[in-house]
Amino acid sequence: MEAPEQLNVYSGTVVTNGEGVAVVELPDYFEALNTDFRYQLTVVGGFAQVVVSEEVRENRFTIATDNPEVKVSWQVSGVRQDAYARAHPFVVEEEKLEGERGKYLHPEAWGKPKEAGTEYERQTALFGQGDGDGQAGGASD
């Protein structure tokens, strides 16, 4: 999944009980690792109303449906709040350095020659005139 922020995504299915209630258990570390929870619920196999009746607390949340025994597909995402994520915030788009402008991270994906890559000159200087794979020389005997 690609997103403009560091997200963790958890998903599954659950069937509500005879009273239209189901508790979704999340991993023990869920609340320690995540913040800003977002929920998505989809009823499977019929028509019913479904809601998050109790938001995440103690690594679980509760859903309710207007009918009993309803299968629900659920997804919860959370923004990472661990020490590494805080120390290394996600940058959606970085400015290229002057020497990289007009070049490609993956030139082959754009139908461009390897020489159009941002790393080509550096790799050539380090490894010599190779085949562009970071290895010196071409095919071996």
Buried (B, 14 or more C-beta within 10 A) or exposed (E): EEEEEBBBEBEEEBEBEEEBBBEBEBEEEBBEBBEEBEBEBEBEEEEBEBEBBEEBEEBBBBBBBEEEBBBBBBEBBBBBBEEEBEEEEEEEEEEEEEEBEEBBEEBEEEEEEBEBBBBBEEBBEEBEEBEBEEEEEEEEE
